[in-house]
Amino acid sequence: MPAKRKGKRKNRRIKFSESNYVEKNYMKRGKAVIPIKLEKISDLYMKHDYKQMELSDSVCNYIEEIAYMVPINTDIVLEIHCPEIDEELQNKIKKNIKNNYGMEIDDNEYDLAINNRRALIFAVVGILLLMLHIFIENYGRIFADFLSVVWWVAIWDMVEILVLGNQDIKWKRLNNQQLYDSTITFVFDDKESEQKAEENSKSEIDSKV
């Protein structure tokens, strides 16, 4: 564990702009380019996926973490750096990526449908309890007070689902739609040039030391 520095560090505002970060590191010609490095094609898929159809969690998390920062109206390019592959395999990879985010969109729509049903149930229960509360208010004060709390909770749950829960799912759906519509390109890396680049970077570091 590193030793703590002596003295107090004052809280201060830092100058960091997420939009500037994306602009500097990922934007090219008006599109957000997300580079994906694959040592081998199997790295794209789940470890035990024999048919190589399901994208690995690490690849998906990496893509979605960057895509989350990209404005929703900006086109995305998934730039796959990998060993050279034929056109048939390229088309298969493109189809698998589309299918992956198509399934995510389908899951988002299913979650929205479930949330809307729950919200409808809470709304109906809340309204019925409100009507019952008004009807028996003059007959049993304690029970009427109890009903007033219950119908308010039901209505509040409905609002929370529609406003907060659905909003989060809708944003996820938009992000998945953005990735589904992305352009997928391939860059076939030359191992010799990569080795030279690594050697050059090492030599630059050594020269600075």
Accessible surface in RSA format (square Angstrom, percent):
REM  Atomic radii and reference values for relative SASA: ProtOr
REM  Chains: A
REM  Algorithm: Lee & Richards
REM  Probe-radius: 1.40
REM  Slices: 20
REM RES _ NUM      All-atoms   Total-Side   Main-Chain    Non-polar    All polar
REM                ABS   REL    ABS   REL    ABS   REL    ABS   REL    ABS   REL
RES MET A   1   224.28 116.1 141.30  93.5  82.99 197.6 114.69  97.5 109.60 145.2
RES PRO A   2   121.08  88.2 101.58  92.6  19.50  70.9 113.44  93.7   7.64  47.5
RES ALA A   3    98.79  90.8  64.97 100.3  33.82  76.9  74.73 105.2  24.06  63.7
RES LYS A   4   191.24  93.3 162.88  99.9  28.36  67.5 112.02 100.8  79.22  84.4
RES ARG A   5   196.28  82.4 170.18  86.8  26.09  62.1  70.36  96.2 125.92  76.3
RES LYS A   6   208.64 101.8 174.58 107.1  34.06  81.1 123.65 111.3  84.99  90.5
RES GLY A   7    70.42  86.8   0.00   N/A  70.42  86.8  39.76 109.1  30.67  68.7
RES LYS A   8   207.31 101.1 172.16 105.6  35.15  83.7 120.02 108.0  87.29  93.0
RES ARG A   9   161.21  67.7 128.75  65.6  32.47  77.3  68.55  93.7  92.66  56.2
RES LYS A  10   177.93  86.8 164.95 101.2  12.99  30.9 113.36 102.0  64.58  68.8
RES ASN A  11   158.35 109.2 125.47 121.2  32.89  79.2  36.54  87.9 121.81 117.7
RES ARG A  12   167.15  70.2 134.78  68.7  32.37  77.1  65.59  89.6 101.55  61.5
RES ARG A  13   231.30  97.1 203.45 103.7  27.84  66.3  87.85 120.1 143.45  86.9
RES ILE A  14   134.95  76.8 110.20  82.1  24.74  59.6 114.21  82.2  20.74  56.3
RES LYS A  15   216.59 105.7 174.53 107.1  42.05 100.1 125.77 113.2  90.82  96.7
RES PHE A  16   132.31  66.2  99.69  61.7  32.62  84.9 102.87  62.4  29.44  84.2
RES SER A  17    42.05  35.5  30.70  41.0  11.35  26.2  25.63  54.6  16.42  23.0
RES GLU A  18    83.37  47.9  77.09  58.3   6.28  15.0  21.40  41.4  61.97  50.6
RES SER A  19    75.35  63.7  63.37  84.6  11.97  27.6  50.13 106.7  25.22  35.3
RES ASN A  20    98.24  67.7  94.67  91.5   3.57   8.6  25.02  60.2  73.22  70.8
RES TYR A  21    82.76  38.6  76.77  43.7   5.99  15.6  46.86  35.2  35.91  44.3
RES VAL A  22     3.24   2.1   3.24   2.9   0.00   0.0   3.24   2.8   0.00   0.0
RES GLU A  23   110.00  63.2 102.74  77.7   7.26  17.3  41.58  80.4  68.42  55.9
RES LYS A  24   180.01  87.8 144.74  88.8  35.27  84.0  96.03  86.4  83.98  89.5
RES ASN A  25    77.05  53.1  47.06  45.5  29.99  72.2  13.25  31.9  63.80  61.7
RES TYR A  26    31.67  14.8  29.99  17.1   1.68   4.4   8.71   6.5  22.97  28.3
RES MET A  27    42.05  21.8  23.10  15.3  18.95  45.1  21.58  18.3  20.47  27.1
RES LYS A  28   121.48  59.3 112.60  69.1   8.88  21.1  79.04  71.1  42.45  45.2
RES ARG A  29   245.72 103.2 199.74 101.8  45.97 109.5  87.83 120.0 157.89  95.7
RES GLY A  30    59.24  73.1   0.00   N/A  59.24  73.1  34.66  95.1  24.58  55.1
RES LYS A  31    83.49  40.7  83.49  51.2   0.00   0.0  38.63  34.8  44.86  47.8
RES ALA A  32     0.00   0.0   0.00   0.0   0.00   0.0   0.00   0.0   0.00   0.0
RES VAL A  33    14.72   9.7  12.98  11.7   1.74   4.2  12.98  11.3   1.74   4.7
RES ILE A  34     0.00   0.0   0.00   0.0   0.00   0.0   0.00   0.0   0.00   0.0
RES PRO A  35    52.99  38.6  50.39  45.9   2.60   9.4  50.45  41.7   2.54  15.8
RES ILE A  36     4.18   2.4   3.96   2.9   0.22   0.5   4.18   3.0   0.00   0.0
RES LYS A  37   106.34  51.9  80.15  49.2  26.19  62.4  72.15  64.9  34.19  36.4
RES LEU A  38     3.30   1.8   2.40   1.7   0.89   2.2   2.40   1.7   0.89   2.4
RES GLU A  39   124.88  71.7 108.14  81.8  16.74  39.9  51.45  99.5  73.44  60.0
RES LYS A  40   121.59  59.3 120.41  73.9   1.18   2.8  85.37  76.8  36.22  38.6
RES ILE A  41    24.05  13.7  20.89  15.6   3.15   7.6  20.89  15.0   3.15   8.6
RES SER A  42    45.40  38.4  36.37  48.5   9.03  20.8  30.45  64.8  14.94  20.9
RES ASP A  43    51.06  35.8  38.47  38.3  12.59  29.8  20.20  47.5  30.87  30.8
RES LEU A  44     0.34   0.2   0.34   0.2   0.00   0.0   0.34   0.2   0.00   0.0
RES TYR A  45     7.63   3.6   2.20   1.3   5.44  14.1   1.88   1.4   5.75   7.1
RES MET A  46    77.31  40.0  73.03  48.3   4.27  10.2  53.12  45.2  24.19  32.0
RES LYS A  47   187.02  91.2 145.78  89.4  41.23  98.2  99.99  90.0  87.03  92.7
RES HIS A  48   162.10  88.6 131.48  91.4  30.62  78.3  99.28 102.3  62.82  73.1
RES ASP A  49    30.06  21.1  15.49  15.4  14.57  34.5  10.99  25.9  19.07  19.0
RES TYR A  50   210.70  98.4 182.71 104.0  28.00  72.9 143.62 107.9  67.09  82.7
RES LYS A  51   143.82  70.2 132.39  81.2  11.43  27.2  81.76  73.6  62.06  66.1
RES GLN A  52    51.53  28.8  51.53  37.7   0.00   0.0   9.01  19.2  42.52  32.2
RES MET A  53    95.51  49.5  89.87  59.5   5.63  13.4  71.73  61.0  23.78  31.5
RES GLU A  54    76.50  43.9  75.96  57.5   0.54   1.3  33.57  64.9  42.93  35.1
RES LEU A  55     4.93   2.7   0.14   0.1   4.79  12.0   0.14   0.1   4.79  12.9
RES SER A  56    12.87  10.9  12.87  17.2   0.00   0.0  12.87  27.4   0.00   0.0
RES ASP A  57    88.61  62.1  85.98  85.6   2.63   6.2  26.58  62.6  62.03  61.9
RES SER A  58    79.68  67.3  66.62  88.9  13.06  30.1  53.61 114.2  26.07  36.5
RES VAL A  59    14.23   9.4  11.73  10.6   2.49   6.0  14.18  12.3   0.05   0.1
RES CYS A  60    16.16  12.2  16.16  18.0   0.00   0.0   8.68  22.0   7.49   8.1
RES ASN A  61    91.57  63.1  87.43  84.5   4.14  10.0  26.34  63.4  65.23  63.0
RES TYR A  62    83.85  39.1  78.95  44.9   4.90  12.8  72.82  54.7  11.04  13.6
RES ILE A  63     0.39   0.2   0.39   0.3   0.00   0.0   0.39   0.3   0.00   0.0
RES GLU A  64    63.12  36.2  58.41  44.2   4.71  11.2  23.44  45.3  39.68  32.4
RES GLU A  65   126.51  72.6 116.11  87.8  10.40  24.8  43.77  84.7  82.74  67.6
RES ILE A  66     9.98   5.7   9.98   7.4   0.00   0.0   9.98   7.2   0.00   0.0
RES ALA A  67     0.89   0.8   0.88   1.4   0.00   0.0   0.88   1.2   0.00   0.0
RES TYR A  68   161.65  75.5 144.20  82.0  17.45  45.4  96.34  72.4  65.31  80.5
RES MET A  69    41.86  21.7  30.92  20.5  10.94  26.0  15.06  12.8  26.81  35.5
RES VAL A  70     5.82   3.8   0.01   0.0   5.80  14.0   0.28   0.2   5.54  15.0
RES PRO A  71    69.02  50.3  57.74  52.6  11.28  41.0  69.02  57.0   0.00   0.0
RES ILE A  72    66.58  37.9  48.18  35.9  18.39  44.3  48.18  34.7  18.39  49.9
RES ASN A  73   134.46  92.7  97.97  94.7  36.49  87.9  42.55 102.4  91.91  88.8
RES THR A  74    19.90  14.2  14.33  14.5   5.57  13.3   5.93   8.0  13.98  21.1
RES ASP A  75    90.42  63.3  84.42  84.0   5.99  14.2  16.89  39.8  73.53  73.3
RES ILE A  76     2.35   1.3   0.00   0.0   2.35   5.7   0.00   0.0   2.35   6.4
RES VAL A  77    17.08  11.2  17.08  15.5   0.00   0.0  17.08  14.8   0.00   0.0
RES LEU A  78     0.00   0.0   0.00   0.0   0.00   0.0   0.00   0.0   0.00   0.0
RES GLU A  79    33.46  19.2  33.46  25.3   0.00   0.0   0.38   0.7  33.08  27.0
RES ILE A  80     0.00   0.0   0.00   0.0   0.00   0.0   0.00   0.0   0.00   0.0
RES HIS A  81    40.79  22.3  40.79  28.4   0.00   0.0  32.20  33.2   8.59  10.0
RES CYS A  82     0.90   0.7   0.00   0.0   0.90   2.1   0.90   2.3   0.00   0.0
RES PRO A  83    49.41  36.0  43.70  39.8   5.70  20.7  48.77  40.3   0.63   3.9
RES GLU A  84   140.49  80.7 112.49  85.1  28.00  66.7  29.62  57.3 110.87  90.5
RES ILE A  85    22.15  12.6   9.67   7.2  12.49  30.1  17.47  12.6   4.68  12.7
RES ASP A  86    94.22  66.0  79.14  78.8  15.08  35.7  44.62 105.0  49.60  49.5
RES GLU A  87   126.40  72.6 121.78  92.1   4.63  11.0  40.41  78.2  86.00  70.2
RES GLU A  88   142.19  81.6 133.01 100.6   9.18  21.9  52.45 101.4  89.74  73.3
RES LEU A  89    50.95  28.4  48.55  34.7   2.40   6.0  50.75  35.6   0.20   0.5
RES GLN A  90    34.78  19.4  34.78  25.4   0.00   0.0   0.66   1.4  34.12  25.9
RES ASN A  91    76.96  53.1  71.47  69.1   5.49  13.2  25.79  62.1  51.17  49.5
RES LYS A  92    82.64  40.3  76.82  47.1   5.83  13.9  53.14  47.8  29.51  31.4
RES ILE A  93     0.00   0.0   0.00   0.0   0.00   0.0   0.00   0.0   0.00   0.0
RES LYS A  94    73.63  35.9  73.63  45.2   0.00   0.0  28.61  25.7  45.02  48.0
RES LYS A  95   135.68  66.2 130.45  80.0   5.23  12.4  77.37  69.6  58.31  62.1
RES ASN A  96     8.26   5.7   7.73   7.5   0.52   1.3   0.26   0.6   8.00   7.7
RES ILE A  97     1.06   0.6   1.06   0.8   0.00   0.0   1.06   0.8   0.00   0.0
RES LYS A  98    62.37  30.4  62.21  38.2   0.15   0.4  47.06  42.4  15.31  16.3
RES ASN A  99    65.28  45.0  60.24  58.2   5.04  12.1  19.42  46.7  45.85  44.3
RES ASN A 100    14.65  10.1  13.12  12.7   1.53   3.7   1.22   2.9  13.43  13.0
RES TYR A 101     0.00   0.0   0.00   0.0   0.00   0.0   0.00   0.0   0.00   0.0
RES GLY A 102    23.91  29.5   0.00   N/A  23.91  29.5  17.42  47.8   6.48  14.5
RES MET A 103    95.33  49.4  92.24  61.0   3.09   7.4  54.69  46.5  40.64  53.8
RES GLU A 104    65.91  37.8  65.71  49.7   0.20   0.5   1.97   3.8  63.94  52.2
RES ILE A 105    16.59   9.4  16.59  12.4   0.00   0.0  16.59  11.9   0.00   0.0
RES ASP A 106    90.64  63.5  88.11  87.7   2.53   6.0  17.62  41.5  73.01  72.8
RES ASP A 107    77.27  54.1  76.75  76.4   0.52   1.2  17.86  42.0  59.41  59.3
RES ASN A 108    10.99   7.6  10.99  10.6   0.00   0.0   0.00   0.0  10.99  10.6
RES GLU A 109    77.74  44.6  71.54  54.1   6.20  14.8  27.27  52.7  50.47  41.2
RES TYR A 110   138.94  64.9 132.29  75.3   6.66  17.3 100.11  75.2  38.84  47.9
RES ASP A 111    58.17  40.7  57.10  56.8   1.07   2.5   7.59  17.9  50.58  50.4
RES LEU A 112    26.84  14.9  26.84  19.2   0.00   0.0  26.84  18.9   0.00   0.0
RES ALA A 113    38.25  35.2  31.73  49.0   6.52  14.8  37.10  52.2   1.15   3.0
RES ILE A 114    55.00  31.3  54.98  41.0   0.02   0.0  54.98  39.6   0.02   0.0
RES ASN A 115    17.73  12.2  17.73  17.1   0.00   0.0   0.00   0.0  17.73  17.1
RES ASN A 116    72.15  49.8  66.17  63.9   5.98  14.4  24.62  59.3  47.53  45.9
RES ARG A 117   143.88  60.4 141.47  72.1   2.41   5.7  56.91  77.8  86.97  52.7
RES ARG A 118   111.89  47.0 110.33  56.2   1.56   3.7  35.68  48.8  76.21  46.2
RES ALA A 119     3.17   2.9   2.83   4.4   0.34   0.8   3.12   4.4   0.05   0.1
RES LEU A 120   116.80  65.0 112.69  80.6   4.11  10.3 116.36  81.7   0.44   1.2
RES ILE A 121   107.47  61.2 104.89  78.1   2.58   6.2 107.47  77.4   0.00   0.0
RES PHE A 122    58.48  29.3  58.48  36.2   0.00   0.0  58.48  35.5   0.00   0.0
RES ALA A 123    16.74  15.4  16.74  25.8   0.00   0.0  16.74  23.6   0.00   0.0
RES VAL A 124    72.79  47.9  71.14  64.4   1.65   4.0  72.66  63.1   0.13   0.3
RES VAL A 125    61.51  40.5  60.65  54.9   0.86   2.1  61.51  53.4   0.00   0.0
RES GLY A 126     0.07   0.1   0.00   N/A   0.07   0.1   0.00   0.0   0.07   0.2
RES ILE A 127    92.44  52.6  92.14  68.6   0.30   0.7  92.44  66.6   0.00   0.0
RES LEU A 128   106.50  59.3 101.90  72.9   4.60  11.6 102.19  71.8   4.31  11.6
RES LEU A 129    33.09  18.4  33.06  23.7   0.03   0.1  33.09  23.2   0.00   0.0
RES LEU A 130    56.54  31.5  56.54  40.4   0.00   0.0  56.54  39.7   0.00   0.0
RES MET A 131   116.61  60.4 109.60  72.5   7.01  16.7  99.06  84.2  17.54  23.2
RES LEU A 132    75.30  41.9  71.43  51.1   3.87   9.7  74.80  52.5   0.50   1.4
RES HIS A 133    25.51  13.9  25.51  17.7   0.00   0.0  20.30  20.9   5.21   6.1
RES ILE A 134   108.74  61.9  99.18  73.9   9.56  23.0  99.18  71.4   9.56  25.9
RES PHE A 135   146.51  73.3 133.74  82.8  12.77  33.2 140.47  85.2   6.04  17.3
RES ILE A 136    27.05  15.4  27.05  20.1   0.00   0.0  27.05  19.5   0.00   0.0
RES GLU A 137    62.36  35.8  56.89  43.0   5.47  13.0   6.48  12.5  55.89  45.6
RES ASN A 138   140.52  96.9 104.03 100.5  36.49  87.9  27.55  66.3 112.97 109.2
RES TYR A 139   178.31  83.2 139.83  79.6  38.48 100.1  97.58  73.3  80.73  99.5
RES GLY A 140    27.17  33.5   0.00   N/A  27.17  33.5  26.59  73.0   0.58   1.3
RES ARG A 141   148.48  62.3 139.65  71.2   8.83  21.0  63.38  86.6  85.10  51.6
RES ILE A 142   153.52  87.4 149.74 111.6   3.78   9.1 150.95 108.7   2.57   7.0
RES PHE A 143   105.88  53.0 102.27  63.3   3.62   9.4 104.43  63.3   1.45   4.2
RES ALA A 144     0.06   0.1   0.06   0.1   0.00   0.0   0.06   0.1   0.00   0.0
RES ASP A 145    64.12  44.9  63.60  63.3   0.52   1.2  27.19  64.0  36.93  36.8
RES PHE A 146   118.80  59.4 112.67  69.8   6.13  16.0 118.33  71.7   0.47   1.3
RES LEU A 147     6.83   3.8   6.83   4.9   0.00   0.0   6.83   4.8   0.00   0.0
RES SER A 148    32.90  27.8  29.30  39.1   3.60   8.3  17.38  37.0  15.51  21.7
RES VAL A 149    91.63  60.3  88.26  79.9   3.37   8.1  91.63  79.6   0.00   0.0
RES VAL A 150    48.43  31.9  46.18  41.8   2.25   5.4  47.82  41.5   0.62   1.7
RES TRP A 151    53.25  21.4  53.25  25.8   0.00   0.0  53.23  28.4   0.02   0.0
RES TRP A 152   143.52  57.6 143.52  69.5   0.00   0.0 118.23  63.0  25.29  41.0
RES VAL A 153    72.65  47.8  71.79  65.0   0.86   2.1  72.65  63.1   0.00   0.0
RES ALA A 154     6.75   6.2   5.00   7.7   1.76   4.0   6.60   9.3   0.16   0.4
RES ILE A 155    38.26  21.8  38.26  28.5   0.00   0.0  38.26  27.6   0.00   0.0
RES TRP A 156   132.54  53.2 131.49  63.6   1.05   2.5 115.84  61.8  16.70  27.1
RES ASP A 157    38.58  27.0  38.03  37.9   0.55   1.3   6.38  15.0  32.20  32.1
RES MET A 158    37.80  19.6  37.80  25.0   0.00   0.0  27.79  23.6  10.01  13.3
RES VAL A 159    54.41  35.8  53.32  48.3   1.09   2.6  54.41  47.3   0.00   0.0
RES GLU A 160    73.70  42.3  70.98  53.7   2.73   6.5  15.43  29.9  58.27  47.6
RES ILE A 161    15.23   8.7  12.95   9.7   2.28   5.5  15.23  11.0   0.00   0.0
RES LEU A 162    78.20  43.6  65.35  46.8  12.85  32.3  65.45  46.0  12.75  34.3
RES VAL A 163    86.89  57.2  78.47  71.0   8.41  20.3  83.87  72.9   3.01   8.2
RES LEU A 164   110.14  61.3 102.77  73.5   7.37  18.5 104.43  73.3   5.72  15.4
RES GLY A 165    27.23  33.6   0.00   N/A  27.23  33.6  25.71  70.6   1.51   3.4
RES ASN A 166     6.07   4.2   6.07   5.9   0.00   0.0   0.37   0.9   5.70   5.5
RES GLN A 167    88.71  49.6  88.23  64.5   0.48   1.2  32.30  68.8  56.41  42.8
RES ASP A 168    76.06  53.3  71.67  71.3   4.40  10.4  24.18  56.9  51.88  51.7
RES ILE A 169    23.01  13.1  23.01  17.1   0.00   0.0  23.01  16.6   0.00   0.0
RES LYS A 170    99.34  48.5  98.14  60.2   1.20   2.9  47.66  42.9  51.69  55.1
RES TRP A 171   122.64  49.2 122.45  59.3   0.18   0.4 109.56  58.4  13.08  21.2
RES LYS A 172   108.23  52.8 106.42  65.3   1.81   4.3  59.12  53.2  49.11  52.3
RES ARG A 173    61.82  26.0  61.82  31.5   0.00   0.0  17.22  23.5  44.60  27.0
RES LEU A 174    80.52  44.8  78.58  56.2   1.95   4.9  78.58  55.2   1.95   5.2
RES ASN A 175    28.57  19.7  28.57  27.6   0.00   0.0  11.23  27.0  17.34  16.8
RES ASN A 176    12.72   8.8  12.72  12.3   0.00   0.0   0.00   0.0  12.72  12.3
RES GLN A 177    54.00  30.2  54.00  39.5   0.00   0.0  25.09  53.4  28.91  21.9
RES GLN A 178    15.51   8.7   6.61   4.8   8.90  21.2  13.56  28.9   1.96   1.5
RES LEU A 179     1.61   0.9   1.10   0.8   0.51   1.3   1.10   0.8   0.51   1.4
RES TYR A 180    81.40  38.0  81.13  46.2   0.27   0.7  35.77  26.9  45.62  56.2
RES ASP A 181    90.34  63.3  64.23  63.9  26.11  61.7  28.76  67.7  61.58  61.4
RES SER A 182     5.46   4.6   0.22   0.3   5.25  12.1   1.60   3.4   3.86   5.4
RES THR A 183    68.09  48.4  62.79  63.7   5.30  12.6  42.72  57.4  25.36  38.3
RES ILE A 184    11.06   6.3   2.16   1.6   8.91  21.5   2.16   1.6   8.91  24.2
RES THR A 185    52.47  37.3  48.57  49.2   3.90   9.3  49.93  67.1   2.54   3.8
RES PHE A 186    31.90  16.0   5.59   3.5  26.31  68.5   5.59   3.4  26.31  75.3
RES VAL A 187    53.66  35.3  50.84  46.0   2.82   6.8  53.66  46.6   0.00   0.0
RES PHE A 188    77.35  38.7  51.30  31.8  26.05  67.8  51.30  31.1  26.05  74.6
RES ASP A 189    37.96  26.6  20.10  20.0  17.86  42.2  10.68  25.1  27.27  27.2
RES ASP A 190    82.02  57.5  71.84  71.5  10.18  24.1  31.63  74.4  50.39  50.3
RES LYS A 191   146.98  71.7 144.69  88.8   2.29   5.4  87.41  78.7  59.57  63.5
RES GLU A 192   117.90  67.7 116.43  88.1   1.47   3.5  37.06  71.7  80.84  66.0
RES SER A 193    56.80  48.0  49.73  66.4   7.07  16.3  41.59  88.6  15.22  21.3
RES GLU A 194    55.61  31.9  51.45  38.9   4.15   9.9  30.69  59.4  24.91  20.3
RES GLN A 195   105.75  59.1 104.77  76.6   0.98   2.3  27.48  58.5  78.27  59.4
RES LYS A 196   131.78  64.3 131.05  80.4   0.72   1.7  76.60  68.9  55.18  58.8
RES ALA A 197    59.80  55.0  49.95  77.1   9.85  22.4  54.90  77.3   4.90  13.0
RES GLU A 198    99.43  57.1  97.61  73.8   1.82   4.3  32.27  62.4  67.16  54.8
RES GLU A 199   112.21  64.4 106.31  80.4   5.90  14.1  40.64  78.6  71.57  58.4
RES ASN A 200    88.38  60.9  88.01  85.1   0.37   0.9  18.38  44.2  70.00  67.7
RES SER A 201    50.99  43.1  48.27  64.4   2.72   6.3  38.47  81.9  12.52  17.5
RES LYS A 202   127.86  62.4 127.19  78.0   0.67   1.6  74.35  66.9  53.51  57.0
RES SER A 203    62.26  52.6  53.52  71.4   8.74  20.1  46.61  99.3  15.65  21.9
RES GLU A 204   104.46  60.0 101.90  77.1   2.56   6.1  33.26  64.3  71.21  58.1
RES ILE A 205   105.21  59.9 104.64  78.0   0.57   1.4 105.16  75.7   0.05   0.1
RES ASP A 206    99.75  69.9  85.95  85.5  13.80  32.6  28.80  67.8  70.96  70.8
RES SER A 207    91.21  77.1  51.24  68.4  39.97  92.1  52.66 112.1  38.55  54.0
RES LYS A 208   176.15  85.9 138.44  84.9  37.71  89.8  91.46  82.3  84.69  90.2
RES VAL A 209   151.64  99.8  95.50  86.5  56.14 135.3 122.58 106.5  29.05  78.8
END  Absolute sums over single chains surface
CHAIN  1 A    15892.2      13933.6       1958.6       9275.5       6616.7
END  Absolute sums over all chains
TOTAL         15892.2      13933.6       1958.6       9275.5       6616.7
